[in-house]
Amino acid sequence: MRVLLALLLMLPIGLRAEEVVLGLSEDSINITTDFHGSSILIFGAIEREAPKPQDPMQVIITVAGPNQPVTVRRKARQFGIWMNTDYVDVDAAPSFYAIATTAPWDQVITDTEDVRNKISIPRAIRSVGAPMTVQDSQSFSEALIRVRGANGLYSLNEGAVEFTRQTLFRTTVSLPADLTEGDYMVRIFLTRGGQVVADYERQIDVRKVGLERWVFNLSRQQPLIYALLSLALAVLAGWGASEAFRRLRG
């Protein structure tokens, strides 16, 4: 009986007839003083060990930056001035999150599969809960998505994945200039009838280099020296501007 159960548990793995082969135009990004953003070409192919099923294949590609805790605050006008009133702590939210699909979202995946794999932007955000005084905590997560979407940090690009011959796919994901340093995870999902049939992950390393790295490390490891250096540079810049203005007037 135990042998039979083990064989039954192994059966779905053996019948997994479609796998992803993924490629990236670059697997590391260096942030320098003149970094103005970048674009990543994500391409791949689908390997099959069985004839192609009748249901069309769909592809979802996500690129997620490092997760960070975020406190979302609500402002309200009280006594004639705008003040912070309610707040919600978001346990983890991607610093950057982009989704590209081969078709409209409701055609590529079901809600159940989205919940299971945490693919959509709302599902990728994890909130620890809200104070008892906050009745509409979901609106805080929606506000975070709206703000980061307006800043180009969150995006859903339906139909942006080019799919040919039901085997080859490609898309381009634009990365903004204000990238957070860390590991960016690329995930590929193959779906049929809204169900995930295969997935694959790959990592992109984003790091500050050169002067950016030195300044970043100094601010974290020697905050006092960093503050004094910043003050000295501000005084020097002010003196230089004043001296240049005096000479122009003279």
Rosetta blueprint (number, residue, H / E / L):
1 M L
2 R H
3 V H
4 L H
5 L H
6 A H
7 L H
8 L H
9 L H
10 M H
11 L H
12 P H
13 I H
14 G H
15 L L
16 R L
17 A L
18 E E
19 E E
20 V E
21 V E
22 L E
23 G E
24 L E
25 S L
26 E L
27 D L
28 S E
29 I E
30 N E
31 I E
32 T L
33 T L
34 D L
35 F L
36 H L
37 G L
38 S E
39 S E
40 I E
41 L E
42 I E
43 F E
44 G E
45 A E
46 I E
47 E E
48 R E
49 E L
50 A L
51 P L
52 K L
53 P L
54 Q L
55 D L
56 P L
57 M E
58 Q E
59 V E
60 I E
61 I E
62 T E
63 V E
64 A E
65 G L
66 P L
67 N E
68 Q E
69 P E
70 V E
71 T E
72 V E
73 R E
74 R E
75 K E
76 A E
77 R E
78 Q E
79 F L
80 G L
81 I E
82 W E
83 M E
84 N E
85 T E
86 D E
87 Y E
88 V E
89 D E
90 V E
91 D E
92 A E
93 A E
94 P E
95 S L
96 F L
97 Y E
98 A E
99 I E
100 A E
101 T E
102 T L
103 A L
104 P L
105 W H
106 D H
107 Q H
108 V H
109 I L
110 T L
111 D H
112 T H
113 E H
114 D H
115 V H
116 R H
117 N H
118 K L
119 I L
120 S L
121 I H
122 P H
123 R H
124 A H
125 I L
126 R E
127 S E
128 V L
129 G L
130 A L
131 P L
132 M L
133 T L
134 V L
135 Q L
136 D L
137 S L
138 Q H
139 S H
140 F H
141 S H
142 E H
143 A H
144 L H
145 I H
146 R H
147 V H
148 R H
149 G H
150 A H
151 N L
152 G L
153 L L
154 Y E
155 S E
156 L E
157 N E
158 E L
159 G L
160 A L
161 V L
162 E E
163 F E
164 T E
165 R L
166 Q L
167 T L
168 L E
169 F E
170 R E
171 T E
172 T E
173 V E
174 S E
175 L E
176 P L
177 A L
178 D L
179 L L
180 T L
181 E L
182 G E
183 D E
184 Y E
185 M E
186 V E
187 R E
188 I E
189 F E
190 L E
191 T E
192 R E
193 G L
194 G L
195 Q E
196 V E
197 V E
198 A E
199 D E
200 Y E
201 E E
202 R E
203 Q E
204 I E
205 D E
206 V E
207 R E
208 K E
209 V L
210 G L
211 L H
212 E H
213 R H
214 W H
215 V H
216 F H
217 N H
218 L H
219 S H
220 R H
221 Q H
222 Q L
223 P H
224 L H
225 I H
226 Y H
227 A H
228 L H
229 L H
230 S H
231 L H
232 A H
233 L H
234 A H
235 V H
236 L H
237 A H
238 G H
239 W H
240 G H
241 A H
242 S H
243 E H
244 A H
245 F H
246 R H
247 R H
248 L H
249 R H
250 G L
